[in-house]
Amino acid sequence: MRFSAAITFAAMLTVFSAHAQSPLGDDVYVLPAKAASTVAMASWDDKGAVKSAKGADAGKAPAGAVSYSATSAHWPTGRVTVLNFSKAKGGVLHPITDETLLYVQSGAAQVDVGGKTVTLAEGDVVSKPSGAIKNAGGAGDAVIVTWNVGPLTGEATPTHVASGTVNAPAEGPVRPKRYNFPGNSVRAVKLMAGNKTNPASAKTDSLIYLTSGSLKFTQNGKEFDVGSGDFIRELAGLDHFWNITNDSSFVTTSALPIGAGPIDPANATDRR
């Protein structure tokens, strides 16, 4: 895997082992899973309010606190965080702070949407969640992907989009399942082995998390071997394409370039 000369792989490891919050540079297109910032987390209920601690402070959490991890890629136009919960450590509990979107990669959870508690199943999406992400019934394993991005169109409303209400193409080398809601969309994309996409560019960034497989990603003439757990940023205005060497999948949302104003949502995805 190749990186820009501006940031070497070793330098990334040093930065993220310290859990730095500064955004990566515009010349960094891929953040491997092993170089991403992973932080120990703990959350607990305190008289009806969910509180949390991270890093060394997570080890000082009250008895009975839920323990989990948060792995993040902080891009200039938004942040992607993957929350990993296990039944053995109390299941799901995480207070919503600045997360604007979430996708349930696996498991189940509950969260407030517009003041109402909603139960989420695998594959569900929420725009503008609130309150806290909690167990749906008893404790269980779960992986939840969150983004901190602004809306594309200047407005967003709390919305739950159930996986079962969204159709995906049954055929084709790229099969995007598009969750539309006011202000933005989330796409859960399947990529079928033995295919190569045409070069494309977009008016917005795409902040991507690889959920399975391995393949080759090329952007701005630089090729990267990427795999499950890696983070990718498709930059607005730069040509990119995929060489799909193995069946793979990712989830992504769009983010406005720095300084850009609201756009027509019909033009938010890849277009030549």
N, C-alpha and C positions, 0 to 999 in steps of 0.2 A: 504494500500500500504506500502511495506517495502523498506527501504533504507539501504545501508551499514552503519555500525556504524560510519564510518569515517566522514560522512556528514549527519547530521540529517535534517529533513524537516524544522525545525525552522531556522537552520543555512542557508539553501538555501534561504529562504525568506529574511533573512537579507542581504545576499550577493547580491541577484538580485534586491532588492529594491534600492540598490545604483548603479545599472547598471554596476556592475563590469565586466571587459572584460577578466579576467583570465579564462583559460579553466577549466572545471570540471575535477575531478580526474578520473583515469581509473577504479575506483571502483564504479562510478556512472553510472548506465545503463539507468535510466529513469529520465527525468525532467518533472514534471507535468506542465500543462499550467499555473496554478496559482502560480507556483514558478519561471517561466521563466521571463527573463528580458523584460519588455515592456516599450518602450521609445516613448514619443511624438516626432513627426517629422514635419518639415515644409520645403517645397521646392518652389522655385520661379524662374522665368526667369529674368536674368539680362543681357540685351543687347545681347541675343542669347546664353548665358551660363546659365546652370541650377545650382543654388546654394541651399544649404540646411542648416538646423540647427536642433539640437535635444535637448531634455530635456527642461530646463528652457529657453534656447535660442530660442526654437521654438516659444515661446510666444511673442518674439520680432521681428518675421519675418515681412517683409513689408506687407502692405495691399494687399489682393488678393492672398496671398501665399496659396498653397495647404497644408492642414493639414491632417496627417495620423499617423499611429502607426507602430512600428517595434518590433516584439517579437522574441527573439533569444535564441538559445541554442548553447553555445560555447564549443565544444568538443575538446579534444587534437588533433584530426586529421582533424578538419574542423568545420565550423560554419553553422548553419541552421537559416535562418531569414524569418519570415512571415510578409509581408507588407499588411496592411489592409487599403484600400482606400474607401471613400464614395463620392457619387455624391454631397451630401449636403456640403461637405468641399472641393470641387474643383475637385474631381475625382483623376486621376492618374498623379503623377509627382515625380520622384525619380532619382537622378543621380547615374549612375553605378560607383562604386569605386573599391572594390575588389571582387565583386560578379562574380563567374565564370559560374554559371548555374542558370537558372530560369525556373519555371513551373507556368503556369497560372491556378490556382485552380478554379477561377471563374471570370467572366467579360471578358474584352478585353483591349488591350494595344498596344502600338507601341514601338519598340526599334531598335537600329542599330545593324545589323549583318554583319560583314565584310565590313562596310562602307555604307551599304544600309539600309534604313528604312523599317522595316517589320511590318506588322500588325499581332498581335497575337490574337487568339481566345482561348476560354476556352479549357484547356487540352494541349495547345501547350508547347513546350520546346525549350529553346535556350541555346546553349553552347557558351561561351565567348561573351556575350552581351557587347555592348559599348554605349557611349553617355548617354542617359537618358531614363527611362521608362516613357512613356507619354500616355495621353488620345488617344484613337483611335476614332477620330471624337469628339463628345461632351463628357462632363464629365459623368462618370458613376461609379458605385460600382465595386470593384475588389479586389481579394485576390491573391497575388503572392508570391510563395515560392521561396527563393533563397538559394544557397549554395556557400560557399567559400571553394573549395577543389582543389587540384592539379590533373592533369591527371594521369591515371593509367599506361599508356603506354609510357610516355615520350614526347608525342606530343598531341596537341589539336588545332582544327581550329574552327573559328566561324561557327556555324551551326544552322539552324532553322529546327526543326522537327515538322510538323503539326500533330495534333492529328488524323486527318482523314486518314493519311498515315500509321498509326500503328494499327496492329490488336491485339486483346486480346482474350484469350481462352473464348469460350462461355460456357464451362462447367468446373467443378472441384471445389474443396474446396478453392483453391488459384488461382486467375486469374490475372497474371501479364501482364501489357501492357508495353512493353519494347521499350524505345526510344534509339536507338543506334546512336552514332556519334563518330568521331575520338577522342580517349582519354578516353572515359567513357560511361556511360549510365545513364538514369533516368528511374525508374520503378514506374508506377502507379498501385497499387495492390488492388484488391478486395478480401476480405476474407468472405467466406460464413458460416453462423451460423451452429452450430452442428458438427463441424469438429475440428480435432486436427492435427497439422503438426508433422512430424517426427523430432527428434532432428537433427540439422545440424550445421556445422561450416563453416567458409569461410576464404579465404586468405586475404580478405580486410575487413575493417569496412563498415557497412551500417548505414548511418545517416538518420533517419526516422522521418517523421512528420505525425501523425495520422490526417486524414482529416474528418473521420466520424466514428461513432459507439463506441463500447466498447468491450473489450476482456481481456484475461489474457496472459501475456508475461512472459516466463521463460528463464533466462540465468544464466549459471554457478550455477544452482541449486536454484536460488532465483526467486520467483514468484511475479509479479506485476500486479495489476489491472490498465489497461490503457484505455484512452478514447480520444475522439476528442480534438485536441489541444495539446496533449502531444507530447514530443520529446523522441526518443529512439535511443540508440546507440548499434547496434550489433557489438561486438568486434571481430576482427579477431582471430581465434583459439579457441573461446569459444562456446560450444554447446548452442543452443537456440531453442525454439519451441513456437508455438502459440496454445492456447486453445480458439477457436473461439466461444464465447458464444453468440455473436450477429453479424449480418452483419456489416462489418467494411471496412475501406479502409485507405491506407496510400500512401505517395510518398517517394521515397528514392533515394539516389545515393551512390556510393562507394567511399571510401577514403583509400589511402595507409596507413598502419601502420607507426608509426614514425620510420624513418631510413630505410624503405624498398625502394628498387629500382623498376623500371618499371617491369610490369608483363605481361603475356599473357592475353589479355582481355577475352579469352575463359574460363579462370579460375578465373574470378573476382567475380563470384556469388557463392551462397551457394553450397558447395560440402563436402561430407564426406571424 
